[in-house]
Amino acid sequence: MADTSYDLIVLGSGPGGYVAAIRAAQLGLKTAIVERELLGGICLNWGCIPTKALLRSAEIYHYMQHAGDYGLKAAEISADIDAVVKRSRGVAKQLNQGVTHLMKKHKITVHMGTGKLTAPGKLEVTGEKGTETLSAKNIIVATGARARDLPFAPADGKRIWTYRHALVPPEMPKKLLVIGSGAIGIEFASFYSDMGAEVTVVEMLDRLVPVEDADVSAFLEKALKKQGMTIHTGARRRGTEGDRQRRDRKDQGEGRQGRDRRIQPRDRRDRHRPEHREYRPRDIGREDHEGPYRHRCDVPHQRARHLGDRRRHRAAVACAQGDA
């Protein structure tokens, strides 16, 4: 029977989790990592990396359409959305394989399945091969986040998308409404606009990318409008009505807009919250968190540390925390 006792177990293999596991292994700890989907987590497989691959394709397409601006000529330019998506998925797969190689290189044991904290120092993993119980002196919880559904318009993958649906569209939409203007929303808005869709961005607050500086928001809004997008700030959606959308505009009354697809890239929910109870140390007895990242159990020397900036969920933040 394989040894399932470790010095450290990392739950989640995103930029925070796998970097922490590598660092622990480098320091001589017997380390395991638990992942229920793909090594590399959301960032490498369904977030930062494939999104940037899509944006790169859109950028090249944009340059080809404006070849004359550079003294060049290009005729019969067209975009194949299926080929663009295939390239994006290929880039993600390549990096996923890179993380797999790093796990082998540093002798980190990988357990594929869903992890659940069952007792101090105990982690139950349920996968295709059944259920096994792992034990460790230390456990790092690096489970990341998931997309939030709008209460009045849950994603169905057909007319209402999350970021995952937007990364692998079944067809190119003619019109697209993006609800929220954070980094994720603006990236998808830019991509689909460059690829030929009529894009509208709706933001509840008074400016785009509200977590950035005001001058950045102003510059970005000007650039996106020049790109051909319609921008509505200070706006709220009340709900959906058939194939149409009703929104409430600040100081401008009500309006309706019909769209082929809607993306709702709202902030991702921390998987440490109630809807992800299988990951919460609370069930094994913990004190209230000591700051934004750390959770300590009642048992001495038993600690579950949560990696990830709750305010912005940036992969770079989690990666830096994991290395620390």
N, C-alpha and C positions, 0 to 999 in steps of 0.2 A: 504493500500500500504506500502511495506517495506521501512524503512528508508535507503536512499542511500547516506547519508552524513556522512563523516568520518573525523577524525583528520589526518589519514594517509592512503594512498593506496599504496600498493606495486605491481608493474607490473612485474610478473615473480616470480615463486616459487622455484627457484633453491637454492643452498646453500647460496647465498648472499641474495636472496629475503625472504625466509621463516625465516632465522635467524634474519633478520632485523625486520620482522613482529612480531616475538615472543618478541624480545627486546622492541619494541615499546609498545606492549600490557602489558608487565611487568611494564613499566613505566607509565601505566595508560591511554594510548592513545586508542581511539576507532579506530580499525585497520581493514582493509580489504586487501585481496590479490587476484590478478587476474591471472589466469593460463589458457592457451588454450589447454594444453594436459594432463600432469600428474603432480601432486604435487611432489616436489622434483627435478623437472627440468631434464636436461640432465645428470647431475652427477649421481643421484640416479637411473635413469631409463634407460639411454642409454650411460652412460659414465663410470666413475670411478668404480662404484659398480659392475655392471654386468661384466665388463672387468676383474676385480679382481677375480670374481667367476669363470670365464672361465680359468684364469691363475692358480687358485688353483686346478681345475680338471686336467689341463695339468701337474701340478707339481706332483700330486699323480700318474698320469699315468707314468710319467718319473721315479719316484721312483720304481714303480712296475716293470718296464722294467729292472731296475738295482737292483733288489732285492738281487741278488747274492753278490753285493758289501757290503751288510749289513749282510751277513750270512743267508739270507732268500731264500726261494724257492717259485716261483710263475709260474704257468703254464697256458697256453691258455689265455694270456692277450690280451684284445681287448678294443677298445674305441667305444662308441655309441654316435656319435655327436649330435643326436637328444636329448638324455638324458642329455648330458652335457649342451646343450643350454636351455633345460627345467629347469634344476637346476638353471642356471644363471638368467633366467627370474623370477623364484620363489624368489630368493634372492632380486632382485630389487622390486618385488611386495610387499614383506614383509616390506621393508624400506619405500616404498610409503605409505603403510597403517600406518606406524609409524608417518610420517609427517602429515597425515590426522588426526590422534589422537592428535597430538600436536596443530593443529589448533583449534580443539574443546576444548581442555584443556584450552587454553589461550583465548577462546572466540573471535577468529579471523574469520571474515566472509569471506567465500571463494566464489568467482564468477568465474565460469568456462566459458571461452570464449576468444576471441581475443580482446585485449585492444587497444584503439586508443586515443591519446591525441587530444582533439578537441578545447580546450580553456583553459586559465589559471584556474587551479583547477577543470577541467572537464575531465573525462575519459569515453569514450564510450566503452561498452563491448558487443560484438556480440557473442552469443552462441546458443545452441540448443533451448533455450526458447525465442529467439528473441534478441532484442537490448534494453539495458538499459543504462542510463547515471548516473555515479557516480560522487560525488564531494568530495573534500578534501582540507584542508589547505596545506597539503604537499603530494607530490607524489614521490616515489622512482622508478626509472626505473632500473630493474634488469633482463633484457631480455636475457643476456648471448650471445651465439654465435651459428653459424651453420657451417657445413662443406663447404669448398670451392671446387667448381668444377674446374678441369683443363680445360682451354679454348679449347684444342684440343681433349679432351677425357672426356666428361661429364659422370657422373655416370648413369648407366642404371639399376643397381641392378642385372644384369645377369653376364656380364663379367667384368664390372668395378663397384667396390663397394665403398661406403663411410663407415664410422665406423658403421652406423646402419645396413647396409647389412652384414657386417662382424660379427656382434653380433648374427645374426639369419640366418646362412648360410643354403640354401636349401639342400646342400650336401657338403661333404668334398672334397675340391679341391685337385688334385694331385700335381699341381704346382701353385705357388702364387708369384706374383710380388708386392712388397710394395714400393710405391713411396713416399719417405720422411722418415727420420729416427728420427723424434721427439719421444716424449714419447708414443703417440698413435700408431704410426707406429711400433715401436719396440715391444710394448706389443702384438700387433696382430701377428707380425712376430714370436715372441717367442712362442705364443700359437699354431699357425698353424704348426710351425716346430716340436714342441713336439708331436703334434697329428699325425704327419706323412707326412705332405706336404713338397714338395721341395720348399724352400723359397729363394727368391732373394730380397735384399734390395738395392734400388738405392737412393743415396743422392747427391744433387747438390753441397753442400759444401765439404770441404776437410776432414771432419770427421763425425762420427755418433753423434747423440744427440748434435748438435753444440752449444746449449745454455748452456750446462754443461761444467765443467772444462775439459781441454784437457786430463788429466790423466784418468778421468772417461771414456771419449770416447775411449781411447786406450784400457783400461781394458775391456770395454764392447764389442768392436769389436773382441778382442781375444776370449772372452767367446762365442760370437755368432757364430764365425767361427768354434769353437770347437763343438758347438751344431749341426753344419752341414749346416749353412746358407752360401749363397754366398753374399758378400758385395761389392758394387761398390760405392766409394766416388768420388767426383769431376766429377760427371756424370750428363748429362741432357738428358731428353727425348725430341725428336722432334715431335713425333706423333705416331699414330697407323696405321697399315696397315693390314686389315683383322684380322686374328687370331694371327698375329705376332706383335712384338713391335720393333721399331727402336730407338736406343739410341746413344747418342754422348758421347764417353768416352774421358776424358781429356788425351792428349798425347798418345792415343791408337787408334785413328781412330774410325770407326763405327762398330757396331755389331748388331746382331738381336737375340731376345730371344722370344720363344713362351711360353705362359702361359695360364693356364686354367682360372685364375681369376687375377684381379688387384685391389689392394686397394690403394686409394689415400687419406691418412690421413693427408692432408695438414692442416696448421693452420686454426682454425675456424674463420670465419668472425664475427666481432662484429655486433650485430643486430642493432646497432645505426647508421650503415652506410647507404648509399643511397638505397640499395636494400631492406631495411627494413623501409621504410618511415613511416609506420603506428606507429612506436614507437618513432619518432623523435620529440623532443620539438621544433625544428626549425619552424614547421608550426604554432606554437602559439607565435613565436617571442622570441628568446633567443639570448644572447650574445655568443661570441665564448667561448669554454670551458675554465675553469680556472684550467688547469692541467689535469692529465690523467683520472680523474673519474667524475668531477663535472660539471654540466650544470645548469646555472641560467637563469630563464626567466626574461623578462623585468618588470613584475609586482612584486612589493615588496612582500616579504614573500612567494612567489610562487617559489618553487625550485624543479627541477627534478634531482635527483642524480643517476648517472649511476654506478652500482657496477660491479666490475670485472677488473682484471689486463689485459690491452689491449695487453701487450707483451706476456703473457703466459697463460692467461685465466685459472688459476688454481682455482679449487673449494675452496681450503683452503684459498686463498687470498680473494675471494669473501665472504667466510664465516666470516673471521675476520673483513672485512669491514662492513658487515651487523651487526655484534655484536657491532661495534663501533658507 
